[in-house]
């Protein structure tokens, strides 16, 4: 998981993975069914180890703007892990993914968008978001903007600059942007 996250799915082949882990290709195939199964398992592990933090933030009963700011800060701070996001890396490399991983990426994308949509709806019920933006559209927009944040971090952009750009883009979600 960390190697795919740190270096990207294009950078590693099975030979390198086997060399790093000290296992043979037959063992890898027996355990994961091949590289596609290994990538899918890495994504599942990433969801559990990293993604659940995001899901928990989105489910928290806290003001929408406060959570939005915390998410952007969390995505742009040094957490002692690789920068960026394994999920965002996989989404940006669909030609490198096999069918199992492709399905898992789509399922996680849908799960995240549903969580964004529910979060936006809670914000709407408390008048904390722009009422002119439909929740489904807001969820897709949030997903797109936060994916851009993560990819910019992967590219080594300045965290301060990334936060400033994210704030500029995401301010349209807040109620004062409607009028």
Buried (B, 14 or more C-beta within 10 A) or exposed (E): BEBBBBEBBEEBEEEEBBEEEEEEEEEBBEEBBBBBBBBBBBBBBBBEEBBEEBBEBBEEEBEBBEBBBEBBEEBBEEEEEBBBBBBBBBBBBEEBBBEBBBEBBEEBBEEBBEBBBBBBBBBBEEEBBBEEBEBBEBBBBBBEBBBBBBBBBBEEBEBEEBBEBBEEBBEBBBBEEEE
